């Protein structure tokens, strides 16, 4: 019939269009995952090298404990970590922008306009705000870990929890530049306590870093996920055409 003949012409082109749409979605998704994967690796390298211990954080560390209080040192370290993560996310987004501009389908997703209403990432100030909130949550939990460890000690020898939290943060974030932080921590709470605290603190830091970068990555992927593009429709179109053709031949 004329309908089947029309479908014979249109079905292959529809299947081809579906395949092209799916391939574009896979490429765009891969760009996001690759960009954030690279930045996650770079963050780990920079932490090991002590990149957080720069600027005001480095000044506070050098002045500690004579000219900088534990609170000032911890605050400077937190601010430096926030800045490092914000730069990392910004770098990942720039990589994505560059790659997506080369994709015709990529122009459908505007970074700064794709966020608040659709549950995406939103403008730069939203991104920076989320990162700052996450790092300050990490700080609060870190302080709680320090308080728990101090409570294990006898009161007459226990250091102030603020001191333990600041030294722990310096040891975790300062890399090679803050080896002395780990030594000072062991002097105040004992080698075993310092090791236990650094293990817990390290796991906590990894968890929060993964949450920040993974959360921002997932926000970039949300518009693509919302399209629900999959290879199945192509196969379904071809199968439907085969059924119609078979029925025609059987008549």
C-alpha positions in Angstrom: 0.0 0.0 0.0 1.0 3.6 -0.2 1.3 3.9 3.5 3.8 1.1 3.7 5.7 2.5 0.7 5.9 5.8 2.5 7.2 4.2 5.6 9.7 2.3 3.6 11.2 5.6 2.6 10.8 7.4 6.0 11.6 4.7 8.5 15.3 4.4 7.6 15.7 8.2 7.8 13.9 8.3 11.1 16.1 5.5 12.4 19.2 7.3 11.2 18.1 10.5 12.9 17.5 8.6 16.2 21.0 7.0 15.9 22.6 10.4 15.3 20.8 11.9 18.3 21.9 9.1 20.5 25.5 9.4 19.2 25.5 13.1 19.9 24.2 12.5 23.4 26.9 10.0 24.1 29.6 12.4 22.9 28.3 15.3 25.0 28.0 13.1 28.0 31.6 11.8 27.5 32.9 15.4 27.3 31.4 16.2 30.8 32.7 13.0 32.4 36.1 13.4 30.9 36.4 17.0 32.0 35.4 16.3 35.6 37.5 13.2 35.7 40.6 15.1 34.7 39.9 17.8 37.3 39.3 15.3 40.0 42.8 13.8 39.3 44.3 17.3 39.2 42.8 18.2 42.6 44.3 15.1 44.2 47.8 16.0 42.7 47.5 19.6 43.9 46.5 18.5 47.4 49.5 16.2 47.6 51.8 19.1 46.5 50.3 21.4 49.1 48.6 23.8 46.7 46.0 24.8 49.4 48.8 26.1 51.6 49.4 29.2 49.5 48.5 32.9 49.8 46.9 33.8 53.1 46.8 30.2 54.2 50.6 29.9 53.9 51.1 33.2 55.8 48.9 31.9 58.6 50.7 28.6 58.7 54.1 30.3 58.9 52.8 32.5 61.7 51.3 29.7 63.7 51.1 29.6 66.7 52.8 32.9 67.6 51.1 35.2 65.2 48.1 33.2 64.0 45.4 31.5 66.1 44.0 28.1 65.3 40.8 29.7 64.2 42.6 32.0 61.8 44.7 29.1 60.4 41.6 26.9 59.9 39.6 29.7 58.3 42.4 30.5 55.8 42.8 26.8 54.9 39.1 26.5 54.3 39.0 29.6 52.1 42.0 28.3 50.1 40.3 24.9 49.6 37.1 26.7 48.4 39.1 28.7 45.9 40.9 25.7 44.6 37.7 23.8 44.1 36.0 26.7 42.4 38.9 27.1 40.0 38.8 23.3 39.3 35.1 23.4 38.5 35.5 26.5 36.4 38.3 24.8 34.4 36.1 21.7 33.8 33.2 23.9 32.6 35.5 25.7 30.2 36.7 22.4 28.7 33.0 21.4 28.3 32.1 24.7 26.7 34.9 24.4 24.2 34.0 20.9 23.2 30.2 21.5 23.2 30.6 24.5 20.8 31.9 22.1 18.2 28.8 19.9 18.5 25.6 21.2 16.8 23.5 19.6 19.6 25.7 21.3 22.2 24.3 24.7 21.4 21.0 23.7 22.9 22.5 23.7 26.4 23.6 27.2 27.6 25.6 26.9 30.8 24.6 30.0 32.7 20.9 29.8 31.6 20.3 26.1 32.1 20.2 25.9 35.9 17.9 27.2 38.6 14.5 26.5 37.0 15.4 23.1 35.5 17.4 21.9 38.6 20.7 22.3 36.7 23.8 24.1 37.6 22.8 27.8 37.3 25.0 30.9 37.0 28.5 31.1 38.4 27.5 32.5 41.7 25.3 29.5 42.3 28.2 27.1 41.6 30.6 29.0 43.8 28.0 29.2 46.6 27.4 25.4 46.5 31.1 24.7 46.7 31.6 27.1 49.7 28.7 25.5 51.6 30.1 22.0 51.0 33.6 22.9 52.2 32.2 24.6 55.3 30.2 21.5 56.1 33.4 19.5 55.8 35.0 21.9 58.3 32.2 21.4 60.8 32.5 17.6 60.6 36.3 17.9 60.9 35.9 19.9 64.0 33.6 17.3 65.4 36.2 14.6 64.7 38.8 16.7 66.6 36.5 17.1 69.6 35.8 13.4 69.7 39.6 12.6 69.7 40.3 15.2 72.4 37.6 13.7 74.7 39.6 10.4 74.6 42.4 12.2 76.4 42.8 13.0 80.1 41.6 16.6 80.8 44.9 17.7 82.2 46.8 16.9 79.0 44.1 17.4 76.4 44.8 20.3 73.9 42.1 22.6 72.8 39.9 21.0 70.1 40.4 24.1 67.9 44.1 23.5 67.9 43.7 19.8 66.9 41.2 20.7 64.2 43.6 23.4 62.7 46.6 21.0 62.8 44.6 18.2 61.2 43.3 20.5 58.4 46.9 21.7 57.8 48.2 18.1 57.7 45.4 17.0 55.3 45.5 20.0 53.0 49.1 21.2 53.2 50.8 18.2 51.5 54.6 18.3 51.6 54.5 21.9 52.7 53.0 21.0 56.1 54.7 17.9 57.2 55.3 19.6 60.6 51.5 19.8 61.1 51.4 16.0 61.4 54.3 16.0 63.8 52.7 18.7 66.0 49.4 16.8 66.0 51.2 13.6 67.2 52.9 15.6 70.0 49.6 16.9 71.3 47.3 13.8 71.0 49.8 11.0 70.7 51.0 9.1 67.6 48.2 6.6 67.6 45.5 9.3 68.0 47.1 11.4 65.3 47.2 8.4 62.9 43.6 7.5 63.7 42.5 11.1 63.2 44.3 11.6 60.0 42.8 8.4 58.6 39.3 9.6 59.5 40.0 13.1 58.3 41.4 11.8 55.0 38.4 9.7 54.3 36.1 12.6 55.1 38.1 14.9 52.8 37.8 12.4 49.9 34.1 12.0 50.5 33.5 15.7 50.3 35.7 16.3 47.3 33.8 13.5 45.5 30.5 15.0 46.5 31.5 18.5 45.2 32.9 17.4 41.9 30.5 14.6 41.4 27.6 16.8 42.2 28.6 19.5 39.8 29.3 16.9 37.1 25.8 15.4 37.6 24.2 18.9 37.3 25.9 19.3 33.9 24.6 15.9 32.8 21.0 16.5 34.0 19.8 18.2 30.8 21.2 15.4 28.7 19.7 12.8 31.1 16.3 14.6 30.8 16.3 14.0 27.1 16.2 10.2 27.8 17.9 9.5 24.5 18.6 5.8 24.1 19.4 3.4 21.2 16.2 1.4 21.7 13.9 3.6 19.5 16.1 3.0 16.5 15.8 -0.8 16.9 12.0 -0.4 17.5 11.6 1.6 14.3 13.4 -1.0 12.3 11.4 -3.8 13.9 8.1 -2.0 13.3 9.1 -1.6 9.6 10.0 -5.3 9.3 6.6 -6.3 10.7 4.7 -4.0 8.3 6.7 -5.4 5.4 6.1 -9.0 6.5 2.3 -8.3 6.7 2.4 -6.8 3.2 4.2 -9.8 1.7 1.7 -12.2 3.4 -1.2 -10.6 1.7 
